[in-house]
Amino acid sequence: MPRLFTGLEVPAHIRAILSLKQAGTPQMRWMDPADFHITLRFIGDVSARQANDIVETLSQRTWCQTEIHIGELKCFGGSKPSSVYASVLTNETLVGLAASQERVMQQLGLPPDPRRFTPHITLGRCKKCSPEMIARYLSHNGEAWPGLSFRPTRFVLYSARESRGGGPYKIEHTWPLGGTDVDFDAAVAAQ
């Protein structure tokens, strides 16, 4: 059973800038910059038939393009840090893109994703790091990058190792992102 998720690729020049922040905390398990991405919808372990249905259904739609703006470095996990990441500033089109994919997955019979959509680029896993270590890391590295942005031209269906998160990730399928600024599903849902 493949473990799948949809996401946006991060261009090489952005990966290079973000990778400069992957230092100074030896207990951190840093992500390979080649695996940097923005998850749109985590799907999980599915059967080959479900994977084919997902590809077919996602292929029947037109997907809107969005602009990505990188924010500051942050940490998931609060007092029990789990990962550090570069935040992604949300916008209506990005939220609409993720919400549309959520609806598609539910229409295919997958359970709702229990997590709130928080766009980000994971830089490292920090389960062996103390909160103090992460606080020091963020105080030295956490500033935002004004003007660091990109416009993805496609979104990707990634696969990961079965029953385990983390890379390396493999691109299974891609879909183009169109030029419209309005997500049809989001507009319909708002009415």
Secondary structure in CASP SS format (residue, H / E / C, confidence):
PFRMAT SS
TARGET T0000
AUTHOR 0000-0000-0000
METHOD secondary structure of the structure
MODEL  1
M C 1.00
P C 1.00
R E 1.00
L E 1.00
F E 1.00
T E 1.00
G E 1.00
L E 1.00
E E 1.00
V C 1.00
P C 1.00
A H 1.00
H H 1.00
I H 1.00
R H 1.00
A H 1.00
I H 1.00
L H 1.00
S H 1.00
L C 1.00
K C 1.00
Q C 1.00
A C 1.00
G C 1.00
T C 1.00
P C 1.00
Q C 1.00
M C 1.00
R E 1.00
W E 1.00
M C 1.00
D C 1.00
P H 1.00
A H 1.00
D H 1.00
F C 1.00
H E 1.00
I E 1.00
T E 1.00
L E 1.00
R E 1.00
F E 1.00
I E 1.00
G E 1.00
D E 1.00
V C 1.00
S C 1.00
A H 1.00
R H 1.00
Q H 1.00
A H 1.00
N H 1.00
D H 1.00
I H 1.00
V H 1.00
E H 1.00
T H 1.00
L H 1.00
S H 1.00
Q C 1.00
R C 1.00
T C 1.00
W E 1.00
C E 1.00
Q C 1.00
T C 1.00
E C 1.00
I E 1.00
H E 1.00
I E 1.00
G E 1.00
E E 1.00
L E 1.00
K E 1.00
C E 1.00
F E 1.00
G C 1.00
G C 1.00
S C 1.00
K C 1.00
P C 1.00
S C 1.00
S E 1.00
V E 1.00
Y E 1.00
A E 1.00
S E 1.00
V E 1.00
L C 1.00
T C 1.00
N C 1.00
E H 1.00
T H 1.00
L H 1.00
V H 1.00
G H 1.00
L H 1.00
A H 1.00
A H 1.00
S H 1.00
Q H 1.00
E H 1.00
R H 1.00
V H 1.00
M H 1.00
Q H 1.00
Q H 1.00
L C 1.00
G C 1.00
L C 1.00
P C 1.00
P C 1.00
D C 1.00
P C 1.00
R C 1.00
R C 1.00
F C 1.00
T C 1.00
P C 1.00
H E 1.00
I E 1.00
T E 1.00
L E 1.00
G E 1.00
R E 1.00
C C 1.00
K C 1.00
K C 1.00
C C 1.00
S C 1.00
P H 1.00
E H 1.00
M H 1.00
I H 1.00
A H 1.00
R H 1.00
Y H 1.00
L H 1.00
S H 1.00
H H 1.00
N H 1.00
G C 1.00
E C 1.00
A C 1.00
W C 1.00
P C 1.00
G C 1.00
L C 1.00
S E 1.00
F E 1.00
R C 1.00
P C 1.00
T C 1.00
R E 1.00
F E 1.00
V E 1.00
L E 1.00
Y E 1.00
S E 1.00
A E 1.00
R C 1.00
E C 1.00
S C 1.00
R C 1.00
G C 1.00
G C 1.00
G C 1.00
P C 1.00
Y C 1.00
K E 1.00
I E 1.00
E E 1.00
H E 1.00
T E 1.00
W E 1.00
P E 1.00
L E 1.00
G E 1.00
G C 1.00
T C 1.00
D C 1.00
V C 1.00
D C 1.00
F H 1.00
D H 1.00
A H 1.00
A H 1.00
V H 1.00
A H 1.00
A H 1.00
Q C 1.00
END
